[in-house]
């Protein structure tokens, strides 16, 4: 089973890093927890030029220090040890992706990485990556919706934001939940789910999604 993992907002708390850098450069006192939009407003003031946001993303400081999401490094390393095909996947400008790669080499050097990079404007999402039959973990609902992954997990460790509103699939709030869900899913798919789904696949196309949601509810009890 392949597992694809987003970086910004899933491994790395990009909102915290970006808002801290903006505060430092512009004498602001925004709180990263209040960021609701892709441009991190209102933690970064409404109307801040896009050029400034781009400059923050291009800074070598954005991926310095340790602004990882709680538990991310530990649980991702566990998954990478227990599964053969674990990948980070990210889309961005060349300069931003180069900084991410340095951070990954420093923190999680053994995990494989897929990058989609553009010199200037970003013109694609992660649907360019074939994720058929895989698990995909991302914090952005549009990335999940456009993907052909078999199992899609919306990761929202900091609550609902405007980029993940309205997602009707599986939503998890911590890396512990993600790890437990992936492990449980793997066991069930290997031993039980495959045969059961063969019996019902011609009866109800939504059955698989409901089964997985029920499995997760049982896991939480």
C-alpha positions as CSV (number, residue, x, y, z in Angstrom):
1,X,0.0,0.0,0.0
2,X,1.4,3.4,-1.0
3,X,1.0,6.4,1.3
4,X,1.3,10.0,0.0
5,X,1.8,12.7,2.6
6,X,1.5,16.5,2.1
7,X,4.1,18.7,3.7
8,X,2.7,22.2,4.4
9,X,0.1,21.9,7.2
10,X,0.6,18.2,7.6
11,X,4.3,17.7,8.4
12,X,5.2,21.4,8.8
13,X,3.2,24.1,10.6
14,X,3.6,26.5,7.7
15,X,1.1,29.0,9.1
16,X,3.1,29.3,12.3
17,X,6.3,29.7,10.4
18,X,5.0,32.3,7.9
19,X,3.2,34.4,10.5
20,X,6.2,34.4,12.8
21,X,8.4,35.6,9.9
22,X,5.9,38.3,8.9
23,X,5.7,39.5,12.5
24,X,9.5,39.7,12.6
25,X,9.9,41.5,9.3
26,X,7.0,44.0,9.7
27,X,6.7,44.5,13.4
28,X,3.3,42.9,13.5
29,X,1.8,40.7,16.3
30,X,-0.4,38.4,14.4
31,X,-1.4,35.0,15.9
32,X,-0.9,32.1,13.5
33,X,-3.8,30.2,15.1
34,X,-6.1,32.9,13.6
35,X,-5.0,32.3,10.0
36,X,-8.1,31.2,8.0
37,X,-7.1,31.9,4.3
38,X,-4.4,30.8,2.0
39,X,-2.7,34.2,2.5
40,X,-2.9,33.6,6.3
41,X,-5.3,36.5,7.0
42,X,-6.4,37.8,9.4
43,X,-3.2,36.7,11.2
44,X,-1.4,38.6,8.4
45,X,-3.5,41.8,7.7
46,X,-6.1,41.7,5.0
47,X,-4.9,43.4,1.8
48,X,-1.2,42.4,2.3
49,X,0.2,42.3,-1.3
50,X,0.6,38.9,-2.8
51,X,4.2,39.8,-3.5
52,X,4.9,39.9,0.2
53,X,3.4,36.5,0.8
54,X,5.5,35.1,-2.1
55,X,8.6,36.6,-0.6
56,X,7.9,35.0,2.7
57,X,7.5,31.6,1.0
58,X,10.8,32.2,-0.8
59,X,12.7,32.9,2.4
60,X,15.3,30.4,3.6
61,X,13.9,31.1,7.1
62,X,10.5,29.5,6.5
63,X,11.7,25.9,7.1
64,X,14.3,26.6,9.7
65,X,13.9,25.6,13.4
66,X,11.3,23.1,14.4
67,X,7.8,24.1,13.4
68,X,6.6,20.5,12.8
69,X,3.1,19.5,13.5
70,X,2.9,17.6,16.8
71,X,3.8,14.0,16.5
72,X,4.4,14.2,12.7
73,X,8.0,13.2,12.5
74,X,7.7,10.3,14.9
75,X,4.6,8.8,13.3
76,X,5.8,9.4,9.7
77,X,9.0,7.6,10.5
78,X,7.0,4.7,12.0
79,X,5.0,4.5,8.8
80,X,8.1,4.7,6.7
81,X,9.5,1.8,8.6
82,X,6.4,-0.4,8.4
83,X,5.4,0.3,4.8
84,X,7.6,0.1,1.7
85,X,6.1,3.0,-0.2
86,X,5.7,6.2,1.8
87,X,6.2,9.5,-0.1
88,X,6.0,13.2,0.7
89,X,4.3,15.1,-2.2
90,X,4.3,18.8,-2.7
91,X,3.5,21.4,-5.3
92,X,5.1,24.9,-5.3
93,X,7.6,27.3,-6.8
94,X,11.1,26.1,-7.4
95,X,12.6,28.3,-4.7
96,X,10.0,27.2,-2.1
97,X,10.4,23.5,-2.8
98,X,14.2,23.8,-2.6
99,X,13.8,25.1,1.0
100,X,11.4,22.2,1.8
101,X,13.9,19.7,0.6
102,X,16.5,21.0,2.9
103,X,14.1,20.8,5.8
104,X,13.2,17.2,4.9
105,X,16.8,16.2,4.6
106,X,17.4,17.6,8.1
107,X,14.3,16.1,9.8
108,X,13.1,13.0,7.9
109,X,15.9,12.1,5.4
110,X,14.8,8.5,4.8
111,X,11.3,9.3,3.3
112,X,11.0,9.6,-0.5
113,X,9.8,12.9,-1.9
114,X,7.8,13.8,-5.0
115,X,7.9,17.5,-5.9
116,X,6.0,19.3,-8.7
117,X,7.9,22.6,-9.2
118,X,7.3,25.7,-11.3
119,X,9.7,28.7,-11.8
120,X,7.0,31.2,-11.1
121,X,3.2,30.7,-11.1
122,X,1.9,27.3,-9.9
123,X,-0.4,25.8,-12.6
124,X,-1.2,22.4,-11.3
125,X,-2.2,20.4,-8.3
126,X,-1.4,16.9,-7.1
127,X,-3.7,15.2,-9.5
128,X,-0.6,14.9,-11.7
129,X,0.6,12.2,-9.4
130,X,-1.0,8.8,-9.9
131,X,-2.2,7.7,-6.5
132,X,-4.4,4.8,-7.6
133,X,-5.0,2.3,-4.8
134,X,-3.1,4.5,-2.3
135,X,-3.7,6.5,0.9
136,X,-3.4,10.3,0.5
137,X,-3.1,12.7,3.5
138,X,-3.6,16.4,2.9
139,X,-4.9,19.5,4.6
140,X,-6.5,21.0,1.5
141,X,-9.9,19.6,0.4
142,X,-9.3,20.5,-3.3
143,X,-6.1,18.4,-3.4
144,X,-8.0,15.4,-2.1
145,X,-11.0,15.9,-4.4
146,X,-8.8,16.1,-7.5
147,X,-6.8,13.0,-6.6
148,X,-7.4,9.5,-7.7
149,X,-6.2,8.0,-4.4
150,X,-8.4,5.2,-3.0
151,X,-8.4,6.5,0.6
152,X,-8.4,10.2,1.2
153,X,-7.7,11.7,4.6
154,X,-8.3,15.4,5.4
155,X,-5.8,16.3,8.1
156,X,-6.9,19.3,10.2
157,X,-4.8,19.5,13.4
158,X,-5.7,23.2,13.8
159,X,-9.5,23.1,13.2
160,X,-11.5,24.0,10.2
161,X,-10.1,26.6,7.8
162,X,-11.5,28.1,4.6
163,X,-9.3,25.7,2.5
164,X,-10.8,22.6,4.1
165,X,-14.5,23.6,4.5
166,X,-17.1,21.3,3.2
167,X,-15.1,18.2,2.9
168,X,-17.4,15.2,3.4
169,X,-14.8,12.4,3.6
170,X,-12.6,11.2,6.5
171,X,-11.3,14.0,8.7
172,X,-8.5,13.4,11.3
173,X,-7.1,15.8,13.8
174,X,-3.8,14.3,15.0
175,X,-0.9,12.2,13.8
176,X,-1.9,9.6,16.3
177,X,-5.3,9.3,14.7
178,X,-3.8,9.1,11.3
179,X,-1.3,6.4,12.3
180,X,-3.9,4.3,14.0
181,X,-6.3,4.6,11.1
182,X,-3.7,3.6,8.5
183,X,-2.6,0.6,10.5
184,X,-6.2,-0.5,11.1
185,X,-7.1,0.1,7.4
186,X,-4.1,-2.0,6.3
187,X,-5.0,-4.9,8.6
188,X,-8.7,-4.9,7.5
189,X,-7.9,-4.5,3.8
190,X,-5.4,-7.3,3.9
191,X,-7.5,-9.8,5.9
192,X,-11.2,-8.9,5.6
193,X,-12.2,-5.9,3.5
194,X,-11.1,-7.2,0.1
195,X,-13.3,-10.3,0.2
196,X,-16.3,-8.4,1.7
197,X,-16.1,-5.6,-0.9
198,X,-16.0,-8.1,-3.7
199,X,-19.4,-9.2,-2.5
200,X,-21.0,-5.8,-2.4
201,X,-19.2,-3.8,-5.1
202,X,-22.0,-4.3,-7.6
203,X,-24.7,-3.4,-5.1
204,X,-23.7,0.0,-3.6
205,X,-20.9,2.2,-4.9
206,X,-20.8,4.2,-1.6
207,X,-20.6,1.1,0.6
208,X,-16.8,1.2,0.9
209,X,-16.7,4.8,2.1
210,X,-19.4,4.0,4.8
211,X,-17.6,0.9,5.9
212,X,-14.3,2.8,6.4
213,X,-16.1,5.6,8.3
214,X,-17.8,3.0,10.6
215,X,-14.4,1.3,11.1
216,X,-12.9,4.6,12.2
217,X,-15.7,5.3,14.6
218,X,-15.3,1.9,16.2
219,X,-11.5,2.5,16.5
220,X,-12.2,5.7,18.5
221,X,-14.4,4.1,21.0
